Amino acid sequence: MSAEKVTASEKTAIGIAHSKVILIGEHAVVHGQPAIAIPFPLIGVETVIEYVPGAVKMDSTFYHGPLKHAPKELEGIVECVSSSCEYLGIPYKDLLIRINSSVPPGKGLGSSASVAISVIRSIFNYCDKECSVEELLQLANVAETYAHGAPSGLDTLTITSDKPVWYKRGNPVEHIELGEDLHFIVADSGRIGDTRTSVESVANLLKTAPQRIHSKIERIGELTHNAKEALEKASKHILGQLLNEAQKELEALGVSDAGLNKLIHFAREEGALGAKLTGGGNGGCIIALAQNEVHSKQLAEKLRRFGAAAVWPFVLKK
């Protein structure tokens, strides 16, 4: 993807990454249960890197200027860039990194991981080096640790995949083969979610009511196992029911809120086979399973009119 090397000053390279959506298993995955995430191709990040003499600089909607003066929120990306340069053995200078992202941050769609993977790919391409999935995951984890504290790794794994990912910490990653095409809608509540705070609140609940909360987490794990089977066996009606059940458990964990519940209830009333929050919750997005392509477009339009800040209908192909 990198441009031909005519002179160093003319060299540019590009790195791209799509986004991700957690289908089922959020929060429980932190406590040893499985989760399923799906690639979300409608939004993503493109990073263009070019030779510009001087300190490493960034040009993005978040920040413009030398990386050494970047705000604390970008600390993970700063570390990711320096780690990538160190890994590749190139000087940490003479680079302008332009980041163009359509992934809204704080919505549970993998914004920080998408940016990190796009940036890493651009640096590897700039050096005319192939980047393995293992290298991507290792370097992206630097940024994710700053963003989420103790990331599960699910975001980076899904963003580097074109198939649904079955993830359980400590186990080999599996890719799920779909039995049929599935039509989903992601709808943005318009409010930022805070994954770290939500994860911490569930951890605190586990300390105060371990038996009750542990049973909720185990139930989400059971539903996730059943969802994998439904995906493989082309049982979309069963999958929809499982998504609804998972939402009940997430509400019991206190990670949903009135705004998300309103969108979820509306989607179900308008014929969604299932709907739930996706990601950390308490803000962010919902995901709804439509009956078919026509229904997906209709439901997306109705959610827009109902007040969703943004709506993305997409098909997950088998």
C-alpha positions as CSV (number, residue, x, y, z in Angstrom):
1,M,0.0,0.0,0.0
2,S,3.0,2.3,0.5
3,A,3.9,4.7,-2.3
4,E,7.0,4.2,-4.4
5,K,10.2,5.6,-2.9
6,V,11.2,8.3,-5.3
7,T,12.8,10.4,-2.6
8,A,12.2,10.2,1.2
9,S,10.4,13.6,1.1
10,E,7.8,12.2,-1.4
11,K,7.1,9.0,0.5
12,T,3.6,8.4,1.9
13,A,1.8,5.3,3.1
14,I,-1.7,4.4,4.1
15,G,-3.2,2.1,6.7
16,I,-6.9,1.3,7.1
17,A,-9.0,-0.5,9.6
18,H,-12.8,-1.2,10.0
19,S,-14.7,-1.1,13.3
20,K,-16.4,-3.7,15.4
21,V,-19.6,-4.5,17.3
22,I,-20.0,-6.9,20.2
23,L,-23.0,-9.1,19.4
24,I,-23.2,-10.8,22.8
25,G,-21.1,-11.4,25.9
26,E,-20.0,-7.9,26.8
27,H,-19.1,-7.5,30.5
28,A,-19.2,-11.3,31.1
29,V,-16.1,-11.6,28.9
30,V,-14.1,-9.7,31.4
31,H,-15.0,-12.4,34.0
32,G,-13.9,-15.4,32.0
33,Q,-17.1,-16.0,29.9
34,P,-17.0,-16.0,26.1
35,A,-18.1,-13.2,23.8
36,I,-19.0,-12.9,20.1
37,A,-18.0,-9.8,18.2
38,I,-18.6,-9.0,14.5
39,P,-16.7,-6.8,12.1
40,F,-18.5,-3.6,11.3
41,P,-17.4,-2.5,7.8
42,L,-19.5,0.7,7.5
43,I,-17.3,2.8,9.6
44,G,-13.5,2.8,10.0
45,V,-10.2,4.7,10.0
46,E,-7.7,5.7,7.4
47,T,-4.3,6.9,8.4
48,V,-1.9,8.5,5.9
49,I,1.7,8.9,7.0
50,E,4.2,11.0,5.2
51,Y,7.8,12.2,5.6
52,V,7.9,15.7,7.1
53,P,11.2,16.8,8.8
54,G,11.1,17.5,12.5
55,A,9.2,16.0,15.5
56,V,6.5,13.4,14.9
57,K,3.2,15.3,14.4
58,M,-0.4,14.3,14.2
59,D,-3.2,15.8,12.1
60,S,-6.7,14.6,13.2
61,T,-10.0,15.9,14.4
62,F,-8.9,15.1,18.0
63,Y,-5.6,16.9,17.9
64,H,-3.2,18.8,15.6
65,G,0.4,19.2,16.5
66,P,3.5,17.5,17.8
67,L,2.8,14.1,19.5
68,K,4.9,15.1,22.5
69,H,2.3,17.7,23.3
70,A,-0.8,15.5,22.6
71,P,-3.6,15.5,25.3
72,K,-3.8,12.7,27.8
73,E,-6.7,11.1,25.9
74,L,-4.3,10.3,23.1
75,E,-1.6,8.9,25.3
76,G,-2.3,5.3,24.0
77,I,-1.9,6.3,20.4
78,V,1.3,8.3,21.2
79,E,2.8,5.1,22.9
80,C,1.5,3.0,20.0
81,V,3.4,5.2,17.5
82,S,6.6,5.2,19.5
83,S,6.4,1.4,20.1
84,S,5.8,0.7,16.4
85,C,8.8,2.9,15.4
86,E,11.0,1.2,18.0
87,Y,9.8,-2.3,16.9
88,L,10.6,-1.5,13.3
89,G,13.9,0.1,14.2
90,I,13.2,3.5,12.6
91,P,13.8,6.9,14.2
92,Y,11.0,8.5,16.1
93,K,11.0,11.7,14.0
94,D,10.2,13.1,10.5
95,L,6.7,11.8,10.4
96,L,3.3,13.5,9.9
97,I,0.4,11.1,10.8
98,R,-3.0,12.1,9.4
99,I,-5.8,10.2,11.0
100,N,-9.3,10.3,9.4
101,S,-11.8,8.4,11.5
102,S,-15.6,7.8,11.0
103,V,-15.8,5.7,14.2
104,P,-17.4,7.8,17.0
105,P,-15.3,7.5,20.2
106,G,-17.0,6.3,23.4
107,K,-19.7,4.3,21.6
108,G,-18.4,0.8,22.1
109,L,-17.5,0.4,18.4
110,G,-13.8,0.0,18.9
111,S,-12.7,3.5,18.1
112,S,-9.3,3.4,20.0
113,A,-8.5,-0.1,18.6
114,S,-9.5,1.0,15.0
115,V,-7.2,4.0,15.2
116,A,-4.3,2.0,16.6
117,I,-4.5,-0.7,14.0
118,S,-4.8,1.9,11.2
119,V,-1.8,3.8,12.5
120,I,0.3,0.6,13.0
121,R,-0.5,-0.6,9.4
122,S,0.5,2.8,8.0
123,I,3.8,2.8,9.8
124,F,4.6,-0.8,8.6
125,N,3.6,0.2,5.1
126,Y,5.8,3.3,5.3
127,C,8.7,0.9,6.1
128,D,7.6,-1.5,3.3
129,K,7.1,-4.2,5.9
130,E,4.4,-6.8,6.1
131,C,2.5,-6.7,9.3
132,S,1.3,-10.0,10.8
133,V,-1.9,-10.3,12.8
134,E,0.3,-11.2,15.9
135,E,2.4,-8.0,15.4
136,L,-0.8,-5.9,15.0
137,L,-2.3,-7.3,18.2
138,Q,0.8,-6.9,20.2
139,L,1.4,-3.3,19.2
140,A,-2.3,-2.3,19.3
141,N,-2.6,-3.7,22.8
142,V,-0.3,-0.8,23.9
143,A,-2.9,1.7,22.9
144,E,-5.8,-0.4,24.3
145,T,-4.2,-0.7,27.7
146,Y,-4.2,3.1,28.0
147,A,-7.8,3.3,26.7
148,H,-9.4,0.5,28.8
149,G,-7.0,-0.4,31.6
150,A,-7.1,-4.2,31.1
151,P,-8.5,-4.8,27.6
152,S,-9.9,-8.2,26.7
153,G,-8.3,-8.1,23.3
154,L,-11.6,-8.6,21.6
155,D,-11.7,-5.3,19.8
156,T,-8.3,-5.7,18.1
157,L,-9.0,-9.4,17.2
158,T,-12.3,-8.5,15.5
159,I,-11.0,-5.4,13.8
160,T,-8.3,-7.6,12.2
161,S,-10.9,-10.2,11.1
162,D,-13.6,-10.3,8.4
163,K,-15.6,-13.0,10.2
164,P,-17.4,-13.1,13.6
165,V,-15.0,-13.8,16.4
166,W,-15.6,-16.2,19.3
167,Y,-13.4,-15.0,22.1
168,K,-12.7,-16.4,25.6
169,R,-9.8,-15.2,27.5
170,G,-7.0,-17.7,27.7
171,N,-8.5,-19.9,24.9
172,P,-7.6,-20.0,21.2
173,V,-9.6,-17.5,19.1
174,E,-12.2,-19.1,16.8
175,H,-13.9,-17.6,13.8
176,I,-17.6,-18.5,13.4
177,E,-18.9,-19.7,10.0
178,L,-22.4,-18.2,9.5
179,G,-25.3,-20.4,8.3
180,E,-27.1,-17.4,6.6
181,D,-26.7,-13.7,5.9
182,L,-27.9,-11.6,8.8
183,H,-29.2,-8.0,8.7
184,F,-28.3,-5.8,11.6
185,I,-28.8,-2.2,12.6
186,V,-26.5,-0.3,14.9
187,A,-28.1,2.8,16.4
188,D,-26.3,5.5,18.4
189,S,-28.0,6.8,21.5
190,G,-26.1,10.1,21.1
191,R,-24.5,9.8,24.5
192,I,-20.9,8.8,25.2
193,G,-20.5,5.5,27.1
194,D,-17.7,4.9,29.5
195,T,-16.5,1.3,29.2
196,R,-13.9,1.5,32.0
197,T,-16.5,2.9,34.5
198,S,-19.1,0.3,33.5
199,V,-16.5,-2.6,33.9
200,E,-15.5,-1.2,37.3
201,S,-19.1,-1.0,38.4
202,V,-19.7,-4.6,37.6
203,A,-16.5,-5.6,39.4
204,N,-17.8,-3.7,42.5
205,L,-21.2,-5.4,42.3
206,L,-19.4,-8.8,42.2
207,K,-17.8,-7.9,45.6
208,T,-21.0,-6.7,47.2
209,A,-23.4,-9.4,45.9
210,P,-21.1,-12.2,44.5
211,Q,-23.6,-15.0,44.2
212,R,-26.3,-12.9,42.4
213,I,-23.9,-11.1,40.0
214,H,-21.9,-14.3,39.3
215,S,-25.1,-16.0,38.2
216,K,-25.9,-13.2,35.9
217,I,-22.4,-13.4,34.3
218,E,-22.7,-17.1,33.9
219,R,-26.2,-16.7,32.3
220,I,-24.7,-14.3,29.7
221,G,-22.0,-16.9,29.1
222,E,-24.7,-19.6,28.5
223,L,-26.6,-17.3,26.1
224,T,-23.4,-16.6,24.2
225,H,-22.8,-20.4,23.7
226,N,-26.3,-20.7,22.4
227,A,-25.9,-17.7,20.1
228,K,-22.8,-19.3,18.5
229,E,-25.0,-22.3,17.7
230,A,-27.8,-20.1,16.3
231,L,-25.3,-18.3,14.1
232,E,-23.9,-21.5,12.7
233,K,-27.3,-23.2,12.2
234,A,-29.1,-20.2,10.5
235,S,-31.5,-19.8,13.4
236,K,-32.0,-16.1,13.3
237,H,-35.3,-16.1,15.3
238,I,-33.6,-18.0,18.1
239,L,-30.6,-15.6,17.9
240,G,-33.0,-12.7,18.3
241,Q,-34.5,-14.2,21.5
242,L,-31.0,-14.8,22.9
243,L,-30.1,-11.1,22.3
244,N,-33.2,-10.1,24.2
245,E,-32.3,-12.4,27.0
246,A,-28.8,-11.0,27.2
247,Q,-30.2,-7.5,27.4
248,K,-32.2,-8.5,30.5
249,E,-29.1,-9.7,32.2
250,L,-27.2,-6.5,31.2
251,E,-30.0,-4.4,32.7
252,A,-29.7,-6.4,35.9
253,L,-25.9,-5.6,36.0
254,G,-26.8,-1.9,35.8
255,V,-25.0,-1.2,32.6
256,S,-28.0,-0.2,30.4
257,D,-29.8,3.1,30.9
258,A,-33.1,4.8,30.0
259,G,-31.9,6.1,26.6
260,L,-30.6,2.7,25.5
261,N,-33.7,0.9,26.8
262,K,-36.0,3.3,24.9
263,L,-34.2,2.6,21.6
264,I,-34.2,-1.2,22.3
265,H,-37.9,-1.2,23.1
266,F,-38.7,0.8,20.0
267,A,-36.7,-1.5,17.7
268,R,-38.5,-4.6,19.1
269,E,-41.9,-2.9,18.7
270,E,-41.0,-2.2,15.1
271,G,-40.4,-5.9,14.4
272,A,-36.7,-6.5,15.4
273,L,-36.1,-10.1,16.1
274,G,-33.9,-9.0,19.0
275,A,-32.2,-5.9,20.3
276,K,-29.7,-5.1,23.0
277,L,-27.0,-2.7,24.0
278,T,-23.6,-3.2,22.4
279,G,-20.3,-2.4,24.2
280,G,-19.8,-0.9,27.6
281,G,-23.3,0.5,27.9
282,N,-24.7,3.5,29.9
283,G,-24.6,5.4,26.6
284,G,-23.2,4.3,23.3
285,C,-25.1,2.1,20.9
286,I,-27.6,-0.6,20.5
287,I,-27.7,-3.5,18.0
288,A,-30.9,-4.8,16.5
289,L,-31.4,-7.9,14.3
290,A,-33.8,-7.3,11.4
291,Q,-36.0,-9.8,9.7
292,N,-34.5,-9.3,6.3
293,E,-33.0,-6.6,4.0
294,V,-36.2,-4.7,3.4
295,H,-37.1,-4.7,7.1
296,S,-33.5,-3.6,7.9
297,K,-33.8,-0.5,5.8
298,Q,-37.3,0.3,7.1
299,L,-36.2,-0.2,10.8
300,A,-33.1,2.0,10.2
301,E,-35.3,4.8,8.9
302,K,-37.7,4.5,11.8
303,L,-34.9,4.6,14.3
304,R,-33.6,7.7,12.7
305,R,-37.0,9.4,12.9
306,F,-37.3,8.2,16.5
307,G,-34.3,10.2,17.5
308,A,-31.2,7.9,17.2
309,A,-28.1,10.2,16.7
310,A,-26.8,7.9,13.9
311,V,-28.0,4.6,12.4
312,W,-26.1,2.1,10.3
313,P,-27.9,-0.9,8.7
314,F,-25.5,-3.5,7.5
315,V,-25.4,-7.2,6.4
316,L,-23.1,-9.8,7.9
317,K,-22.6,-12.3,5.0
318,K,-22.0,-16.0,5.5
